[in-house]
């Protein structure tokens, strides 16, 4: 089987983190990306979920629905926050 080379640009810190993780798995960068490419071809899709915004992640939606139900039932009161610096987390959504 003939091989070819590719060039990938990524953040240096990300590359180092990935290399360390792959090394822990007994892989190198080439093997890891080859595994990824084979999975893409075999499954005819990206082999993991890609989301544009973590706010819409299933786990966050569940938390929001639970919090809304608590507010509607009077078991919780919304917490004030600065929307410009809001980071999605259980602690920042509402107080119980």
C-alpha positions as CSV (number, residue, x, y, z in Angstrom):
1,X,0.0,0.0,0.0
2,X,1.4,3.4,-1.0
3,X,1.5,6.1,1.6
4,X,1.4,9.9,1.3
5,X,2.1,12.8,3.6
6,X,-0.2,15.5,4.9
7,X,0.4,18.7,6.8
8,X,-1.9,19.7,9.6
9,X,-1.8,23.1,11.3
10,X,-2.9,23.3,14.9
11,X,-2.2,25.2,18.1
12,X,1.2,24.1,19.5
13,X,-0.2,23.5,23.0
14,X,-3.0,21.3,21.6
15,X,-0.5,19.3,19.6
16,X,1.7,18.6,22.7
17,X,-1.4,17.6,24.7
18,X,-2.5,15.3,22.0
19,X,0.9,13.7,21.6
20,X,1.1,13.1,25.4
21,X,-2.3,11.5,25.4
22,X,-1.6,9.4,22.3
23,X,1.7,8.3,23.9
24,X,-0.2,7.1,27.0
25,X,-2.3,5.0,24.6
26,X,0.7,3.6,22.9
27,X,0.1,5.6,19.7
28,X,1.9,8.3,17.8
29,X,0.2,11.2,16.0
30,X,0.3,9.5,12.6
31,X,-1.3,6.3,13.9
32,X,-4.0,8.3,15.8
33,X,-4.9,10.4,12.7
34,X,-4.9,7.3,10.5
35,X,-7.3,5.6,12.9
36,X,-9.5,8.7,12.7
37,X,-9.5,8.7,8.9
38,X,-10.3,5.0,8.7
39,X,-13.2,5.5,11.1
40,X,-14.5,8.4,9.0
41,X,-14.4,6.3,5.8
42,X,-15.8,3.2,7.5
43,X,-18.7,5.0,9.1
44,X,-19.2,7.6,6.3
45,X,-19.3,10.3,9.0
46,X,-17.2,12.0,11.7
47,X,-17.1,9.3,14.3
48,X,-18.1,11.6,17.2
49,X,-20.7,14.3,17.8
50,X,-19.7,17.9,16.9
51,X,-21.7,20.7,18.5
52,X,-21.4,24.3,17.8
53,X,-22.4,25.6,21.2
54,X,-22.1,23.7,24.5
55,X,-25.2,25.5,25.7
56,X,-27.3,23.2,23.5
57,X,-25.5,20.0,24.7
58,X,-28.0,17.4,25.9
59,X,-26.6,17.4,29.4
60,X,-27.0,21.2,29.7
61,X,-30.6,21.0,28.3
62,X,-31.5,18.4,30.9
63,X,-30.1,20.7,33.7
64,X,-32.0,23.7,32.3
65,X,-35.2,21.7,32.1
66,X,-34.8,20.5,35.7
67,X,-34.1,24.1,36.8
68,X,-37.1,25.5,34.9
69,X,-39.3,22.9,36.5
70,X,-38.0,23.8,40.0
71,X,-38.7,27.5,39.3
72,X,-42.2,26.8,38.0
73,X,-43.0,24.7,41.1
74,X,-41.6,27.4,43.4
75,X,-38.8,25.2,44.7
76,X,-36.1,27.5,43.3
77,X,-35.4,31.2,42.6
78,X,-33.4,32.5,39.7
79,X,-29.9,33.7,40.5
80,X,-28.8,37.2,39.3
81,X,-25.7,37.2,37.1
82,X,-23.7,39.3,34.6
83,X,-24.7,37.9,31.2
84,X,-21.5,39.3,29.7
85,X,-19.3,37.0,31.8
86,X,-21.7,34.1,32.1
87,X,-20.2,30.6,31.8
88,X,-22.5,27.7,31.6
89,X,-22.3,25.6,34.7
90,X,-24.7,24.2,37.2
91,X,-23.6,26.7,39.9
92,X,-24.3,29.8,37.7
93,X,-27.6,28.7,36.3
94,X,-29.7,29.0,39.4
95,X,-29.6,28.7,43.1
96,X,-31.7,26.2,44.9
